[in-house]
Amino acid sequence: MKLSEGLRRGLAIREKIGRPYCAAVIVAAGTSSRMGGTNKILTVLENLPVICRTVDVFDKCSMIDEIIVVTQQELLEKVSRYLKAYGKMRMVVAGGATRTDSVMAGLAAVSDRTQLVAVHDGARPLVTDEVICRAVSKAKKFAAAAPAVRVKDTIKVSTGGAVDETPDRSTLYAVQTPQVFDRDLLAAALQNAKEQGIALTDDCSAVEALGMPVQLTDGDEENLKLTTPIDLELAALILRRRANA
């Protein structure tokens, strides 16, 4: 599927407007299967649940206008209760069976004013205001942007246990969130991915499948995605250092 001419014209027009209205869709509907039985978004990290730490950064960011949180159906009431004090919170909604379904559920809940959507992992509580603002600013101009950091390790490609290929490390980046897109572009990309049965681990891949380039912005090595128990330990150390800086 390719971008329609109407959508292309819309993107060109929006590039010329002032600061666009940006909604954050924070995806926190995963099963935390690698966290040893702990639900990571509700885990207390330095006296505050992970999901609260994540939302707090977006709530304070001047380039974010509203927040949607997507979580598991059975956690709706609890997560809503945790987040009711944040002024930019619009809604907590139930996610779906896949990441694509969950992001689509969040996208469906944003207000009609929304022009840009910043999709962020709920389990990245250490994201900074600077990382968010860089991605939003770049997406305002190019319609699709994501923070990334250069890969430090040598990467091997293997399909059967033996090394098939060693990519040039200088061209490799680890992509983070928030990934920020024009609202209509993201909606078209996700719908296409669902129709084509494309399995996604991030939303850039859906936009790339439409033939639309995604611009990279400077990420942050501290913008960890909490996946395993050791990540929680690292995050706690980073937060303590920040508190004492």
Contacts in CASP RR format, 6 or more apart in sequence:
PFRMAT RR
TARGET T0000
AUTHOR 0000-0000-0000
METHOD contacts of the structure
MODEL  1
MKLSEGLRRGLAIREKIGRPYCAAVIVAAGTSSRMGGTNKILTVLENLPV
ICRTVDVFDKCSMIDEIIVVTQQELLEKVSRYLKAYGKMRMVVAGGATRT
DSVMAGLAAVSDRTQLVAVHDGARPLVTDEVICRAVSKAKKFAAAAPAVR
VKDTIKVSTGGAVDETPDRSTLYAVQTPQVFDRDLLAAALQNAKEQGIAL
TDDCSAVEALGMPVQLTDGDEENLKLTTPIDLELAALILRRRANA
1 188 0 8 1.000
1 192 0 8 1.000
1 195 0 8 1.000
1 196 0 8 1.000
1 209 0 8 1.000
1 210 0 8 1.000
2 210 0 8 1.000
2 211 0 8 1.000
3 185 0 8 1.000
3 188 0 8 1.000
3 210 0 8 1.000
3 211 0 8 1.000
3 212 0 8 1.000
4 188 0 8 1.000
7 184 0 8 1.000
7 185 0 8 1.000
7 188 0 8 1.000
10 184 0 8 1.000
11 143 0 8 1.000
11 182 0 8 1.000
11 184 0 8 1.000
11 185 0 8 1.000
14 20 0 8 1.000
14 115 0 8 1.000
14 140 0 8 1.000
14 143 0 8 1.000
14 182 0 8 1.000
15 140 0 8 1.000
15 141 0 8 1.000
15 142 0 8 1.000
15 143 0 8 1.000
17 115 0 8 1.000
18 140 0 8 1.000
19 63 0 8 1.000
19 140 0 8 1.000
20 115 0 8 1.000
20 116 0 8 1.000
20 140 0 8 1.000
21 65 0 8 1.000
21 111 0 8 1.000
21 113 0 8 1.000
21 114 0 8 1.000
21 115 0 8 1.000
21 116 0 8 1.000
22 63 0 8 1.000
22 64 0 8 1.000
22 65 0 8 1.000
22 114 0 8 1.000
22 115 0 8 1.000
22 116 0 8 1.000
22 117 0 8 1.000
22 118 0 8 1.000
22 136 0 8 1.000
22 180 0 8 1.000
23 64 0 8 1.000
23 65 0 8 1.000
23 66 0 8 1.000
23 67 0 8 1.000
23 68 0 8 1.000
23 90 0 8 1.000
23 110 0 8 1.000
23 111 0 8 1.000
23 114 0 8 1.000
23 116 0 8 1.000
23 117 0 8 1.000
23 118 0 8 1.000
23 183 0 8 1.000
24 58 0 8 1.000
24 64 0 8 1.000
24 66 0 8 1.000
24 67 0 8 1.000
24 68 0 8 1.000
24 88 0 8 1.000
24 117 0 8 1.000
24 118 0 8 1.000
24 119 0 8 1.000
24 120 0 8 1.000
24 178 0 8 1.000
25 68 0 8 1.000
25 70 0 8 1.000
25 103 0 8 1.000
25 106 0 8 1.000
25 107 0 8 1.000
25 109 0 8 1.000
25 110 0 8 1.000
25 117 0 8 1.000
25 118 0 8 1.000
25 119 0 8 1.000
25 120 0 8 1.000
26 51 0 8 1.000
26 54 0 8 1.000
26 55 0 8 1.000
26 58 0 8 1.000
26 67 0 8 1.000
26 68 0 8 1.000
26 69 0 8 1.000
26 70 0 8 1.000
26 120 0 8 1.000
26 121 0 8 1.000
26 122 0 8 1.000
27 70 0 8 1.000
27 99 0 8 1.000
27 102 0 8 1.000
27 103 0 8 1.000
27 106 0 8 1.000
27 119 0 8 1.000
27 120 0 8 1.000
27 121 0 8 1.000
27 122 0 8 1.000
28 41 0 8 1.000
28 51 0 8 1.000
28 54 0 8 1.000
28 69 0 8 1.000
28 70 0 8 1.000
28 71 0 8 1.000
28 79 0 8 1.000
28 121 0 8 1.000
28 122 0 8 1.000
28 123 0 8 1.000
29 70 0 8 1.000
29 71 0 8 1.000
29 72 0 8 1.000
29 94 0 8 1.000
29 95 0 8 1.000
29 96 0 8 1.000
29 102 0 8 1.000
30 72 0 8 1.000
30 102 0 8 1.000
32 38 0 8 1.000
32 39 0 8 1.000
32 40 0 8 1.000
32 41 0 8 1.000
34 227 0 8 1.000
34 228 0 8 1.000
35 43 0 8 1.000
35 226 0 8 1.000
35 227 0 8 1.000
35 228 0 8 1.000
35 229 0 8 1.000
36 229 0 8 1.000
38 229 0 8 1.000
39 75 0 8 1.000
40 50 0 8 1.000
40 123 0 8 1.000
40 226 0 8 1.000
40 227 0 8 1.000
40 232 0 8 1.000
41 49 0 8 1.000
41 50 0 8 1.000
41 51 0 8 1.000
41 54 0 8 1.000
41 71 0 8 1.000
41 75 0 8 1.000
41 79 0 8 1.000
41 122 0 8 1.000
41 123 0 8 1.000
42 49 0 8 1.000
42 50 0 8 1.000
42 51 0 8 1.000
42 75 0 8 1.000
42 78 0 8 1.000
42 79 0 8 1.000
42 82 0 8 1.000
43 49 0 8 1.000
43 50 0 8 1.000
43 226 0 8 1.000
43 232 0 8 1.000
44 50 0 8 1.000
45 53 0 8 1.000
45 125 0 8 1.000
45 232 0 8 1.000
45 235 0 8 1.000
45 236 0 8 1.000
45 239 0 8 1.000
46 236 0 8 1.000
46 239 0 8 1.000
46 240 0 8 1.000
46 243 0 8 1.000
48 56 0 8 1.000
49 82 0 8 1.000
50 122 0 8 1.000
50 123 0 8 1.000
50 125 0 8 1.000
50 226 0 8 1.000
51 69 0 8 1.000
51 71 0 8 1.000
51 79 0 8 1.000
51 82 0 8 1.000
51 83 0 8 1.000
51 122 0 8 1.000
51 125 0 8 1.000
52 82 0 8 1.000
52 83 0 8 1.000
53 125 0 8 1.000
53 126 0 8 1.000
54 120 0 8 1.000
54 122 0 8 1.000
54 123 0 8 1.000
54 124 0 8 1.000
54 125 0 8 1.000
54 127 0 8 1.000
55 67 0 8 1.000
55 69 0 8 1.000
55 83 0 8 1.000
55 86 0 8 1.000
55 89 0 8 1.000
56 86 0 8 1.000
57 125 0 8 1.000
57 127 0 8 1.000
57 128 0 8 1.000
57 129 0 8 1.000
57 132 0 8 1.000
58 64 0 8 1.000
58 67 0 8 1.000
58 88 0 8 1.000
58 118 0 8 1.000
58 120 0 8 1.000
58 132 0 8 1.000
59 67 0 8 1.000
59 86 0 8 1.000
59 87 0 8 1.000
59 88 0 8 1.000
59 89 0 8 1.000
60 129 0 8 1.000
61 129 0 8 1.000
61 132 0 8 1.000
61 133 0 8 1.000
62 133 0 8 1.000
63 132 0 8 1.000
63 133 0 8 1.000
63 136 0 8 1.000
63 137 0 8 1.000
64 88 0 8 1.000
64 118 0 8 1.000
64 132 0 8 1.000
64 136 0 8 1.000
65 88 0 8 1.000
65 113 0 8 1.000
65 114 0 8 1.000
66 88 0 8 1.000
66 89 0 8 1.000
66 90 0 8 1.000
66 110 0 8 1.000
66 111 0 8 1.000
66 114 0 8 1.000
67 86 0 8 1.000
67 88 0 8 1.000
67 89 0 8 1.000
67 90 0 8 1.000
68 90 0 8 1.000
68 91 0 8 1.000
68 92 0 8 1.000
68 93 0 8 1.000
68 106 0 8 1.000
68 109 0 8 1.000
68 110 0 8 1.000
69 79 0 8 1.000
69 83 0 8 1.000
69 89 0 8 1.000
69 91 0 8 1.000
69 92 0 8 1.000
69 93 0 8 1.000
69 122 0 8 1.000
70 92 0 8 1.000
70 93 0 8 1.000
70 94 0 8 1.000
70 95 0 8 1.000
70 102 0 8 1.000
70 103 0 8 1.000
70 105 0 8 1.000
70 106 0 8 1.000
71 79 0 8 1.000
71 92 0 8 1.000
71 93 0 8 1.000
71 94 0 8 1.000
71 95 0 8 1.000
72 94 0 8 1.000
72 95 0 8 1.000
73 94 0 8 1.000
73 95 0 8 1.000
76 92 0 8 1.000
76 93 0 8 1.000
76 94 0 8 1.000
79 92 0 8 1.000
80 92 0 8 1.000
83 89 0 8 1.000
83 92 0 8 1.000
90 109 0 8 1.000
90 110 0 8 1.000
90 111 0 8 1.000
91 109 0 8 1.000
93 105 0 8 1.000
93 106 0 8 1.000
93 108 0 8 1.000
93 109 0 8 1.000
94 105 0 8 1.000
95 101 0 8 1.000
95 102 0 8 1.000
95 105 0 8 1.000
95 106 0 8 1.000
96 102 0 8 1.000
96 105 0 8 1.000
98 199 0 8 1.000
98 200 0 8 1.000
99 200 0 8 1.000
99 201 0 8 1.000
100 190 0 8 1.000
100 193 0 8 1.000
100 194 0 8 1.000
100 200 0 8 1.000
100 206 0 8 1.000
101 194 0 8 1.000
103 119 0 8 1.000
103 186 0 8 1.000
103 190 0 8 1.000
103 203 0 8 1.000
104 187 0 8 1.000
104 190 0 8 1.000
104 191 0 8 1.000
104 194 0 8 1.000
107 117 0 8 1.000
107 183 0 8 1.000
107 186 0 8 1.000
107 187 0 8 1.000
107 190 0 8 1.000
110 117 0 8 1.000
110 183 0 8 1.000
114 183 0 8 1.000
115 182 0 8 1.000
115 183 0 8 1.000
116 136 0 8 1.000
116 139 0 8 1.000
116 140 0 8 1.000
116 180 0 8 1.000
116 181 0 8 1.000
116 182 0 8 1.000
116 183 0 8 1.000
117 180 0 8 1.000
117 181 0 8 1.000
117 182 0 8 1.000
117 183 0 8 1.000
117 186 0 8 1.000
118 132 0 8 1.000
118 135 0 8 1.000
118 136 0 8 1.000
118 139 0 8 1.000
118 178 0 8 1.000
118 179 0 8 1.000
118 180 0 8 1.000
119 177 0 8 1.000
119 178 0 8 1.000
119 179 0 8 1.000
119 180 0 8 1.000
119 181 0 8 1.000
119 186 0 8 1.000
119 203 0 8 1.000
120 127 0 8 1.000
120 177 0 8 1.000
120 178 0 8 1.000
120 179 0 8 1.000
121 177 0 8 1.000
121 225 0 8 1.000
123 225 0 8 1.000
123 226 0 8 1.000
123 227 0 8 1.000
124 176 0 8 1.000
124 177 0 8 1.000
124 223 0 8 1.000
124 224 0 8 1.000
124 225 0 8 1.000
124 226 0 8 1.000
125 226 0 8 1.000
125 235 0 8 1.000
126 220 0 8 1.000
126 222 0 8 1.000
126 223 0 8 1.000
126 224 0 8 1.000
126 235 0 8 1.000
126 238 0 8 1.000
126 239 0 8 1.000
127 176 0 8 1.000
127 177 0 8 1.000
127 178 0 8 1.000
127 220 0 8 1.000
127 223 0 8 1.000
128 220 0 8 1.000
128 222 0 8 1.000
128 223 0 8 1.000
130 220 0 8 1.000
131 147 0 8 1.000
131 176 0 8 1.000
131 178 0 8 1.000
131 217 0 8 1.000
131 218 0 8 1.000
131 219 0 8 1.000
131 220 0 8 1.000
131 223 0 8 1.000
132 178 0 8 1.000
134 145 0 8 1.000
134 147 0 8 1.000
134 217 0 8 1.000
134 218 0 8 1.000
134 219 0 8 1.000
135 145 0 8 1.000
135 146 0 8 1.000
135 147 0 8 1.000
135 178 0 8 1.000
135 179 0 8 1.000
135 180 0 8 1.000
135 217 0 8 1.000
136 145 0 8 1.000
136 178 0 8 1.000
136 180 0 8 1.000
138 145 0 8 1.000
138 180 0 8 1.000
138 215 0 8 1.000
138 217 0 8 1.000
139 145 0 8 1.000
139 180 0 8 1.000
139 181 0 8 1.000
139 182 0 8 1.000
139 215 0 8 1.000
142 213 0 8 1.000
142 215 0 8 1.000
143 181 0 8 1.000
143 182 0 8 1.000
143 185 0 8 1.000
143 212 0 8 1.000
144 179 0 8 1.000
144 180 0 8 1.000
144 181 0 8 1.000
144 182 0 8 1.000
144 185 0 8 1.000
144 204 0 8 1.000
144 207 0 8 1.000
144 212 0 8 1.000
144 213 0 8 1.000
144 214 0 8 1.000
144 215 0 8 1.000
145 179 0 8 1.000
145 180 0 8 1.000
145 181 0 8 1.000
145 214 0 8 1.000
145 215 0 8 1.000
145 216 0 8 1.000
145 217 0 8 1.000
146 175 0 8 1.000
146 176 0 8 1.000
146 177 0 8 1.000
146 178 0 8 1.000
146 179 0 8 1.000
146 180 0 8 1.000
146 202 0 8 1.000
146 204 0 8 1.000
146 214 0 8 1.000
146 215 0 8 1.000
146 216 0 8 1.000
146 217 0 8 1.000
147 175 0 8 1.000
147 176 0 8 1.000
147 177 0 8 1.000
147 178 0 8 1.000
147 216 0 8 1.000
147 217 0 8 1.000
147 218 0 8 1.000
147 219 0 8 1.000
147 220 0 8 1.000
147 223 0 8 1.000
148 173 0 8 1.000
148 174 0 8 1.000
148 175 0 8 1.000
148 176 0 8 1.000
148 216 0 8 1.000
148 217 0 8 1.000
148 218 0 8 1.000
148 219 0 8 1.000
149 173 0 8 1.000
149 174 0 8 1.000
149 176 0 8 1.000
149 218 0 8 1.000
149 219 0 8 1.000
149 220 0 8 1.000
149 221 0 8 1.000
150 172 0 8 1.000
150 173 0 8 1.000
150 174 0 8 1.000
151 169 0 8 1.000
151 172 0 8 1.000
151 173 0 8 1.000
151 174 0 8 1.000
153 169 0 8 1.000
154 166 0 8 1.000
154 169 0 8 1.000
155 166 0 8 1.000
155 167 0 8 1.000
155 169 0 8 1.000
155 172 0 8 1.000
156 163 0 8 1.000
156 164 0 8 1.000
156 165 0 8 1.000
156 166 0 8 1.000
157 163 0 8 1.000
157 164 0 8 1.000
157 165 0 8 1.000
157 166 0 8 1.000
157 167 0 8 1.000
158 164 0 8 1.000
173 216 0 8 1.000
175 202 0 8 1.000
175 204 0 8 1.000
175 216 0 8 1.000
176 219 0 8 1.000
176 220 0 8 1.000
176 223 0 8 1.000
176 225 0 8 1.000
177 202 0 8 1.000
179 202 0 8 1.000
179 203 0 8 1.000
179 204 0 8 1.000
179 214 0 8 1.000
181 189 0 8 1.000
181 203 0 8 1.000
181 207 0 8 1.000
185 207 0 8 1.000
185 210 0 8 1.000
185 212 0 8 1.000
186 203 0 8 1.000
186 206 0 8 1.000
186 207 0 8 1.000
188 210 0 8 1.000
189 203 0 8 1.000
189 206 0 8 1.000
189 207 0 8 1.000
189 209 0 8 1.000
189 210 0 8 1.000
189 212 0 8 1.000
190 203 0 8 1.000
190 206 0 8 1.000
192 198 0 8 1.000
192 206 0 8 1.000
192 209 0 8 1.000
192 210 0 8 1.000
193 200 0 8 1.000
193 205 0 8 1.000
193 206 0 8 1.000
193 209 0 8 1.000
196 209 0 8 1.000
198 205 0 8 1.000
198 206 0 8 1.000
198 209 0 8 1.000
200 206 0 8 1.000
204 214 0 8 1.000
207 214 0 8 1.000
208 214 0 8 1.000
222 238 0 8 1.000
224 231 0 8 1.000
224 234 0 8 1.000
224 235 0 8 1.000
224 238 0 8 1.000
225 231 0 8 1.000
226 232 0 8 1.000
226 235 0 8 1.000
END
